[in-house]
């Protein structure tokens, strides 16, 4: 491959066996491997943009470091990346096509994270989720701090282990606080989607049994909003909805029939940078109105769930410096200011709070939370819990919130 091109993957510094390396990880999970690249190879890798030949890369390296870079070194790096599907290449295109076709042909959406992020064996999963709900810092009884019937929930989408207390506050006793038959689950499309919103028409598998997607609603929503993307592929590996589905099946699957409407929300980054409201965009506006009007006649039987995390900061996300107590306190203060308009049911105030510093803290839950607030039409919420999950390479924050019926 004479002109190598790296796919859009996550790259962040980390330490392995006492050595600083660059970690490469594919958020779309076409590439399952996690690669660790020596830091001295970063000056080679940064030229993998499809416009620099191997010879160009060698010449640039000599100019920068005043030492030779042998062709076989570059070719070995190219071969390693291509072997693990990190490069845009004919090999990757063929592999991606096969993966996507296999997913399209599947009758259901497999539980992608089963055995990865949570147990795949049913009894082990039940025990794990019960431990989450019984978290010592969670609510002290089954109805927690919100005894009123619930119309909507904001829950974390961080993994169960790190976000256990947040899931406990969001889900403990939910079955007692809603008699909903339909759960509209709004998630963040971490790997992107071509449209602002992408719905999935497949049922969702879980280790505890399948959860039915309401295909009639999917089709009716598509009819009312022709620009909507019915994009099953965007849902293939996305965790922000899957983790909510697992909890719903655990809590309600054996008690009453439920169905879901799974909707991924794409990036709002262009509106953040332009300081324009997403709801002023005709495509977004059309979707929000269509979904609201579709749900309103059966509102008493519908529960909205936003799987949404908050701040993402640290070396893993491209920030300099380390995670310190002072930084965590600053983040908590900023998150608190941002959540005030969410509690007030003010989607535009929430958006302005994020966009005023061009989303410096990378609020990945912005799209689903903004969408939920629009659907709630001014109803106020109650913040039940705020949490942080720091480690040496970064911090993710999250919250649990409910909105009464």
Buried (B, 14 or more C-beta within 10 A) or exposed (E): BEBBBBBEBBBBBBEEEEEEBBBBBBBBBBBEEEBEBEEEBEBBBEBBEEEBBBEEBBEBBEEEEEEEBEEEBBBEBBBBBBEBBBBBBEEBEEBBEEBBEEBEEEEEBBBBBBEBBBBEEBEEBBEBBEEBBEBEEBBEEEBBBBEEBBBBBBBBBBBBEBBBBBBBBBBBBBBBBBEBBBBBBBBBBBBEBEBBBBBBBBBBBBBBEBBEBBEEBBEEBBEBBEBBBBBBBBBBBBBBBBBBBBBBBBBBBEEEEBBBBBBBBBBBBEBBEEEBBBBEBEBBBBBBBBBBEBBEEEBEEBBBBBBBBBBBBBBBBBBEEEBEEEBBEEBBEBBEEBBEBBBBBBBBBBBBBBBEEEBEBBBBBBBBBBBBBBBBEEBEBBBBBBBBBBEEBBBBBBBBBBBBB
